[in-house]
């Protein structure tokens, strides 16, 4: 006589809670990593303050002037002749974007100690390149 022992076969399962915890931690990690990339890295300028300043959103194209009056186009130091060439190239590129209504603003960031004449020179170069969407950046 054969006695059959009842053998229960366990179904193998994957526990979802630890898996969801790992996925959540990865999402949080990548969110923090992306936020650290978004912060504005650049020149340390002493910007003037304004009572009516508002924060702008969108693509950031910057023209910065240091306290010594040195121009920086998108955080790249240039002399005035190189800046004029870069502005004309950007103007040609922005004419293509104008058709798609996606012309970015140019943010002029001038140190408080920069000479007024240098700021006017930079604005004049922007006007000569027919770049009209210009905003002066200030400190809140």
C-alpha positions as CSV (number, residue, x, y, z in Angstrom):
1,X,0.0,0.0,0.0
2,X,1.3,3.3,-1.1
3,X,0.8,6.3,1.1
4,X,0.9,9.6,-0.6
5,X,2.1,12.5,1.4
6,X,0.5,15.8,0.5
7,X,3.2,17.9,-1.0
8,X,2.3,21.5,-1.4
9,X,4.0,23.2,-4.2
10,X,4.7,26.9,-3.4
11,X,4.2,29.4,-6.2
12,X,7.1,31.6,-6.7
13,X,6.2,35.3,-6.4
14,X,8.0,38.5,-6.9
15,X,7.4,40.9,-4.1
16,X,6.3,44.2,-5.6
17,X,6.8,46.5,-2.6
18,X,10.7,46.4,-2.6
19,X,10.6,46.8,-6.4
20,X,8.4,49.9,-6.2
21,X,10.7,51.3,-3.5
22,X,13.7,51.0,-5.7
23,X,11.8,52.6,-8.7
24,X,10.7,55.5,-6.4
25,X,14.2,56.1,-5.2
26,X,15.5,56.2,-8.8
27,X,12.8,58.7,-9.8
28,X,13.7,60.9,-6.8
29,X,17.4,60.7,-7.6
30,X,16.9,61.7,-11.3
31,X,14.6,64.6,-10.3
32,X,17.3,66.0,-8.0
33,X,20.0,65.5,-10.6
34,X,17.9,67.4,-13.2
35,X,17.2,70.2,-10.8
36,X,20.9,70.7,-10.1
37,X,21.5,71.0,-13.8
38,X,18.8,73.7,-14.2
39,X,20.3,76.2,-11.8
40,X,22.0,79.2,-13.5
41,X,25.7,78.7,-13.6
42,X,27.8,81.6,-14.8
43,X,29.6,84.7,-13.9
44,X,29.2,86.2,-10.5
45,X,27.9,89.7,-11.3
46,X,26.7,92.3,-8.9
47,X,23.4,93.0,-10.6
48,X,21.5,96.2,-9.9
49,X,18.1,95.8,-8.1
50,X,14.6,96.8,-9.4
51,X,11.3,97.0,-7.6
52,X,9.3,95.8,-10.6
53,X,11.5,92.8,-11.6
54,X,9.7,89.7,-12.8
55,X,11.1,86.2,-13.5
56,X,11.2,85.2,-17.1
57,X,10.9,81.6,-18.4
58,X,12.2,80.0,-21.6
59,X,15.5,79.5,-23.3
60,X,18.3,81.6,-21.8
61,X,20.5,83.5,-24.2
62,X,22.7,85.9,-22.2
63,X,25.0,88.8,-23.0
64,X,26.9,89.6,-19.8
65,X,29.3,92.5,-19.0
66,X,31.8,92.2,-16.2
67,X,32.7,95.1,-13.9
68,X,35.8,95.7,-16.2
69,X,33.5,96.0,-19.3
70,X,34.4,92.6,-20.8
71,X,31.6,91.0,-22.8
72,X,30.5,87.4,-22.4
73,X,28.2,85.7,-24.9
74,X,26.4,82.8,-23.2
75,X,29.1,82.8,-20.5
76,X,32.0,82.7,-23.1
77,X,34.4,85.5,-22.9
78,X,34.9,87.4,-26.1
79,X,36.3,90.7,-27.4
80,X,34.0,93.2,-28.9
81,X,34.7,92.2,-32.5
82,X,34.0,88.5,-31.8
83,X,30.8,89.5,-30.0
84,X,29.6,91.4,-33.1
85,X,30.3,88.4,-35.3
86,X,28.5,86.0,-32.9
87,X,25.5,88.4,-32.7
88,X,25.2,88.5,-36.5
89,X,25.3,84.7,-36.7
90,X,22.7,84.4,-33.9
91,X,20.5,87.0,-35.8
92,X,20.7,84.8,-38.9
93,X,19.6,81.8,-36.8
94,X,16.8,83.7,-35.1
95,X,15.4,84.7,-38.5
96,X,14.7,81.0,-39.1
97,X,13.2,80.7,-35.7
98,X,11.0,83.8,-36.3
99,X,8.9,81.9,-38.8
100,X,8.2,79.3,-36.1
101,X,7.5,82.1,-33.5
102,X,10.3,80.7,-31.3
103,X,12.7,83.6,-31.1
104,X,14.4,83.5,-27.7
105,X,14.9,86.6,-25.5
106,X,18.4,87.9,-25.0
107,X,19.1,88.7,-21.4
108,X,21.6,91.5,-20.9
109,X,23.4,91.0,-17.5
110,X,25.7,93.9,-16.7
111,X,27.6,94.3,-13.4
112,X,26.6,97.3,-11.3
113,X,30.2,98.5,-11.7
114,X,30.3,98.3,-15.5
115,X,30.5,101.6,-17.3
116,X,27.3,102.9,-18.8
117,X,29.1,103.3,-22.1
118,X,29.9,99.6,-22.3
119,X,26.2,98.7,-21.7
120,X,25.1,101.1,-24.4
121,X,27.7,99.6,-26.8
122,X,26.4,96.1,-26.1
123,X,22.8,97.3,-26.7
124,X,23.9,99.1,-29.9
125,X,25.5,95.9,-31.2
126,X,22.2,94.0,-30.5
127,X,20.3,96.6,-32.4
128,X,22.7,96.6,-35.4
129,X,22.2,92.8,-35.5
130,X,18.5,93.5,-35.6
131,X,17.9,91.6,-32.4
132,X,14.9,93.2,-30.8
133,X,13.8,90.8,-28.0
134,X,16.1,92.2,-25.3
135,X,15.6,92.2,-21.6
136,X,17.8,93.8,-18.9
137,X,18.4,91.4,-16.0
138,X,18.3,92.8,-12.5
139,X,18.5,91.5,-8.9
140,X,15.2,91.1,-7.0
